[in-house]
Amino acid sequence: MKTSTLTDLYPKAVTAIFGTSAPEEISYAGNEELLNTKKIGLFVSINCPGVMIFQSYDFVFKMRSRNVSFVSGFHSPMEKECLRSLAIGSAGIIWCIAKSIESFKLPEDLEKVFDDGRLLIISSFPEKINRITRETSLLRNKIVAAIADESFFSYAAPDGSTEKLCCEAIEWGKPVFTLDTPENQGIIDRGALPVDINNIYSYWPKEEKDIDLELT
């Protein structure tokens, strides 16, 4: 896995959100062209209720062959499961890690996804940051939300860091979606757009290319 530093492809949205506190550089490995695709941020709080686990699986299953890229830290248990499901599909995957890219080891089950050009690993942390901490995780998640064109917060636990980030993304003016369940009523009241899991194509209409991908 070769690594490099983003220059011209440095996400302008990161600078727009962070201003002068934006990371000086972002390192990457993989297909940087995924940054030019439509990007959907994916967030799920660590303690995800059981009923919402199934709906989160369903969402990813229905979207994993779309002509989009999912960007996430893929760190919480449910986010990790979503990553495994996305790997089976054809959508792009942008994995933002919360430590240096030099300290990252690509899981064996993602090597083919990487070789096929469907995976981009990015990090905003210098080489000396070789372990994940709460602070690096919070910064990483904010970068994910900044890079994403829109975000899907499958579940944001009340008063947690994911709920706080969800509200920040709404304040930035970015489209934010969530599952239409009572558990998410708090972020729906704050401006997140509720999604009926049985009718997601009314929010993300299928394109001809999407249909072709699902048939192959």
N, C-alpha and C positions, 0 to 999 in steps of 0.2 A: 504494500500500500504506500504510494508516494504522497507526500504532503507538500503543500505550497502555501503561499500567502495571497489572499484576495487583494487586488489593487483596483482596477477599473470596475470590477464586479462587487466592490464593497457595497452592501445594501444601503441605498440612500435613506430608506425608511429608518434605519438604526440611527443615523445622524439626525434625522428630523425629530425623532422621539427623545434621544439622549442629549442632543446639543453638544456642548463642549465636553461633556462627560462620556461621550461615546468611546468605546475601545479604539485604541490607535490602529490596530490591525486585527483581522480575523483570519485564522489559519483554516485550511480545508484539505480534505482528501476526497476524491471522487468526482462526480460529474457536476461541475459548477454551473452548467447551463440550467440546472433545475431551479436556480434562483430566478430565471426568466419565465418560469411557468406560473400559473395561478397557484398560490400557496395558501393552504388552510392550516391554521394552528390547531393543535390537538392537545387538550388538557383534561386530566381526570384527577381529582383529589385522591390522596392515599386511601382514605377510608370510604370507599364507594359502596353504597347500599346494594344489596344483592339484586333487587329488581332493576337497578340501573346498569349493573354489569351486563345483563343480557341485552339491554337496549343499546349499550355502547358497542358490544360485539356486532349487533345488527347493523348499526350505522356504518361501522368500518367495513363490514362485509358488502354492503350495498355500494360503498364508495371506492373500494380498493381497486376497481378497474376503470376508474374515471381518468380523464385527461387533466389531472391536477397533481400537485405534490403536497404531501402532508409534512408539516414541520412541527417538531416536538422535542422535548428532552427525553421522552420515552423512559422516564425514571420511576414513576409510581407503578405499583403492581399492574393496574389496569392498562396503563400506557404501554408497559412492556408486552402485555397480551395483544394490544392493538398493533404493535410493531410486528409481532409474529404473523398476525393476520394480513397486514399490509404487504408483507414480504411475499405472500402467495399470489397477490394480485399483479397489477401492472402500473399502478400509480407511482409517482416519484416519492421518495422518502428523503427528507432533510433532517438529519439527527444532530441536534445541538447538544454538545456535551458540556459538563460543568467542571472540566479540568483541561489540562493542556492536551493538544492532539498528539503530542509525542508520547504521552503516557496511556494512550487509548489503544486497546487491542480489539480488532474487529472479530465479533463472534463468528465461528465457523459457518453457522447456518445462514449468515448474511453475505458470505463471500461471493456466491453466484449473483446475488442482487447487486452487489458492488461492481462485479465484473461486467454485468449487463448494462451498466450506466444508469441504474435506477436509484442509486444511493449517493448522498452527499453528506459527509461528516464535517461539521464546522465547530470551531472553538474560538472564543475571544480571550482565552487565558494564556499567559506566557508559559514557557517550558517548566519553570519551577513549580507551577501549581499542578501537582501530580495526584491529588486526592480530592474527592468531592466533599464539600462542606455545605452547611445551610446557606452561607453567604454566596458561594459560587452558584448554588442551585437557584437562588432567588434572582441573581443577575442573569443567569442563563435563561430562565423562564421569561424574564422581561424582554430579552433579545428575541426569543421565539415569537412573542406577541408583536414585537416591532417588525420583524421580518415578514410575518404573515399578512396576506392581503385581507383576510378575515379569519376569525377563530371560532372553534367549536369547543365550548366548555361542557363536556358531557355531564360532569358533576363538580360543583364547587362547594365544599363544606362551609357552612356558615361560620363567619369570623376567622376563616383560615387564610393562608397566603394566596391560595388559588382564587378565592372569592375577591380578595383585594386586587389581584392582578386583572381579574375579569372587569372589575369596575374601572380600573385605570384604562384598559383597552377601550371601553365604552366612552370614557372621557376624551380619549384621543380621536374619537370619531370613526373608529374602525367598526365594521359590522361584526357583531358578536352573537353567536347562536348557542342554544342549549336545549337539552331534552325537555319537552313539555311535560313535566312531572311536578307534583307538589313539593318534592325535595329541592327543586330549583326555583321555587317561587320567589325567594329572596333576590336572586340576580335577575329574574324576569321583571320584578318590580323596579329594578335599577336600570333596566333598558336592554337586557339580553333578549334576543328574539326566540320565542319558543318554537321548537321543531317537532312536528308529529312524525314519529319514527316510521309510521306506516305510509307516509306521504312525502318522503324526502325529495322526490323528483320535482315537487312543486317549488322547492327552494333551490335545488341544483339540477336544472333540466338536463336530460340526457342529450348528448350530441351523437352524431353518426359514428364518430370515432370511438366513443364510449361503447356503443352497442357492438361494434366490430370486436373490440377487445374482450367483451364479456362472452362472445360466441366462440372465441379461440381457446 
